[in-house]
Amino acid sequence: MSGAKTLAEWIEVYERRAGDDVRFRLEEGEHVYYHPEHGFFTWRLCENHPWISIPKMCGDGRFLRELVCDLLEAAKAYGVEAALCCSRRRPAVWLKVHGGCLHHVEHTRNLNSGNIEPLYFYLMKSEGYRRRDK
């Protein structure tokens, strides 16, 4: 995964890792942040909560989560309180190190393997986020 990639190349990595037949597609109101060296994430405002949803992320998670925290800090002035992120990887270690809390878990069928797999949703608040040492 090292080295600069085009957004299309990062999207290929994302789709390969997703493990199902869902292809990258922006939903209405969803925006992309892209960095050639570090990957991308998408975000949109949640309709029913004062949150930003981060439905897709691929690349250097540490770098990208710092940017999500910056986005949260800037959005506080507009009433945004947290980011709702999702991951196929268990977020327990990340939550312990950086702060946040598990919101809920959904289960989806991996259409490549046929296995039922968890999808973890967790909340990240800018004031509880512990930045890594630089």
N, C-alpha and C positions, 0 to 999 in steps of 0.2 A: 504494500500500500504506500510505500514511500515515494516521494517525488511528486511534482506538480501533475495534475490531471485536469482535463476539461470537465465541465459540468456533466456532459454526456458520459464520460468515463466514470465519474463518481456515481452517477445514477446506475450504471451497469453493476458496479460493486454493490450498491444498495439492493438492487433487485436480486442479485445472486445470493446475498445473505438473507433476504427476507424469507426464502424457503417456500414461497407459494407462487401462485400465478398472478398475483396482483401486481400490476405494472405501475411505475411511477406516473402519477397524474396529479396535477394541482387541483384542489377543490376550490370552489368559489371563495374568494377572500383570502386564500392561502398565498404567502409570499416566500421567496427563496433567499437565503443568505448563502453565498458561495465563496469559498476561498480555494484557489488552485492547489495550495500546499496542504491544506487541512481538511477539506471536504465541504459539506453543506448541511444545512438544516432548513426546514420549512417551519413557518409559524402563521398563526391566524388568531384573531380574537375569539374567545368563547362567547356564545350567545347568551347562556344562562348563568354564567359565573364571571367574576372580575378577574379572569385568568387569560393568559396567552396559552394556546395549545401549540405544542411542538410535536407534530405527528410523524415527522420523518427526520432522521439524522444519520449521517454516515461520514466516517473519517476519524479525526483525532478528537475523541470525546472530551478530553480535558480542555483543549483549546476552544472547542465549540461551546461547551457549557459555560466557560468564562464569558463568552459573547452573549449567551442567553441571559446570564446574570446582568451584564451591561444593559441588555434590552429591557429587562425587568426594572432596573434602576431608572431608566429613562421613562418607562411607561407608568411608573408610580404616580406621576403628575396627572395622569388620565384615569386614575382609580384602579389600575391593574395591581393585583395583590400577589399573584403567583403564576408559575408556568406549570402546565400539565404536560409531562413528558411520558413517552412510552418506550418500552424496550423489550426485546425478546430475552435479553440477559437478565438474570436476577440482580436487582438494584441494591440489595442489602449493604454490600461493602461500600458502594458509592454513596449511599445515604448516610452511612456511619461516618465516612470521611468528610463529606461536603455538606451534610445536613439535608433536610427534606423528610418527607414521609410517604409511605406507600398509600395510594388512594384506593386502588382496587386491582383485581386480576381478572382478565378475560381469557378464554381458551378458544383457540382457532385450530382448524385442521391444516397441517402442512400438506399442500396438494402434491408436492414432490415425493414425500415419504409416506403420506397417509396418517401420520402420527398427530395426535392432539397435543398442542404445545401452548404453554402459557404466554400471555402478553401482559406485561406489568405496566401499570400506570402509576406514576408518582408525582407528587407536588413538590416544587422547588420554590421557596420564597427568597427574595433577594436579601432580606435582613438576616435570614438564618443560614445563608450560603457561606461556607468557609472557603475562601479562595486559596489556591495552592501557592506555595512560596515560589517566587519567580527567580 
